[in-house]
Amino acid sequence: MSRRGQLLETYKMTREVDTRIGLWMAGAFLLFGAVGFGLFWVLPPSDGTFSLVMAIIGGLLFGLLGMMVVFSRRAQRAAFNRLEGQLGAGARALTLLRRGWKTDEMVGFTKQQDMVHRVVGPPGIVLVGEGNPHRLKTLLASERRKHERVASETPIHEVVVGSGEGQVPLPKLVRHVQKLGRKVKPAEITDILNRLKALDAQRPKIPLPRGPMPTSMKGMRGNMRGR
């Protein structure tokens, strides 16, 4: 599929969830376009014709940029809304964490499909739980004890994904994890990962439904289908 076809399909799927996406994009184009027109009209020290041409070009470029930024953000939000409530949605969202972070899906689980994912990064070790809050309390406590045995000096954080009190909504999960601060250095992260290998070697491997949170339009389309 061509790039244009990808954008069109993503727009259609986003519109199914976000019916005002067209209005937001049009508003962003007009607002950013007006800012770009004003900047290029004022800045170039030249005659009126040249300034007008540059202002029009600048307005179009700024408008398109603003429109695509709004489109990308709202399409990603729509993908989150589609994922919410699905098995492994938190793990998919955590794939948005890139350089400097290591995410391991489903390091702990129950027969009732409660699960704990692990993120290792600047805050230390972050245990992210999905499922029933009462069962997760026991599961998270168990996982904390296991991790403290092999990385006792590393800060360990617990996060529960959900909309209840004390829980973190899925769309805010990545930002919440990133805001936990910088408690360990990059060199220490490597040492932590090496220590966790022995712990992970004893775990059974349970496959999760595939489909990481998208950073591209193609990925968004797949997740919005519920793949």
Secondary structure, 3 states (H helix, E strand, C coil): CCHHHHHHHHHHHHHHHCCCHHHHHHHHHHHHHHHHHHHHHHCCCCCHHHHHHHHHHHHHHHHHHHHHHHHHHHHHHHHHHHHCCCCCHHHHHHCCCCCCCEEEEEEEECCCCCEEEEEEECCEEEEEEECCHHHHHHHHHHHHHHHHHHCCCCCEEEEEECCCCCCECHHHHHHHHHCCCCCCCHHHHHHHHHHHHHHHHCCCCCCCCCCCCCCCHHHHHHHHCCC
